[in-house]
Amino acid sequence: MEYELNENDLFFAKQFIQQLQVEDGMTDPVMPGDMYLHKLLSSDTSHVLVALENNIVVGGLTAYELSMFAREENEMFLYDITVTESHRQKGIAGKLIGLLKKICIDKGIKIIFVGTSTDSEPAIKLYKATGGDMEIIPWFTYNLEDEIPG
């Protein structure tokens, strides 16, 4: 079952965060506080979608609405998506993206964008299979971690 988490779903949100961090290779995952998660899950512009099997998160995605400056509309940025290794190749990621598309359509959002590395064949295959058009554009990241005091 795939659905969007709300402010009452801290249990599932924490499962998903743990899954994302383990998937990213973190050996000591860090959990945001309950107040932070509650605020995020209460937001109309932050979206956390999960797939559950027997009340266990087996996949999920995060996406954020970005308000455009030059026109009165939002675009959706699909930030993270993952499915546990034991549940891959079962259509879960595609269903999560389908649910995100439905949310966008219901909200009048015309564009979803997502980034991935050019050598991530599974991600590229997924995004193409779910209707995404690949663009080759440079993507720059500014890491300011060492510049922030404290």
C-alpha positions, 0 to 999 in steps of 0.5 A: 500500500502506498500513501502520503504520510501526515503529521500523525505518521512519525513511526513510519517517517522514522522507519523511512529515514532509517531506511534512507540513511542505511541505503546511503551507507550510513553506519550510525543513522541520525534521527531528526527530532519529533517536533521537526518531523511533525512540522515537516509532515504538516507542511503543504509543500513537503511530501513523504510517500511510503510503501508499506507491507505489514506495517513496515516501510519497504520504500518511499520518496520525498519531494518538495514543491518549489514556488516559481518566481516569475510565474504563479505556479509550483514545480515538484522536486523529487529529492529521494526515492528508495525501495528495500533491496528485498522489494525491488523489481516489484513496481513499488518505485513506479507506484510511488512516482505514480502517486506523486504524479497524482498529487501534482495533477490534483494541485495543478503542478505541471513539472516534476524534476529529479536528478541522478548521476549519469551512471545510475542505470537503475534510476535512469531506467526507472525514470524513463519507464515512469514517463520522465524525459532525460535532460543532460544538464550540469548540476552544481552543489555548494557544500557550505558545511565547513563555513557554518559556525558551530 
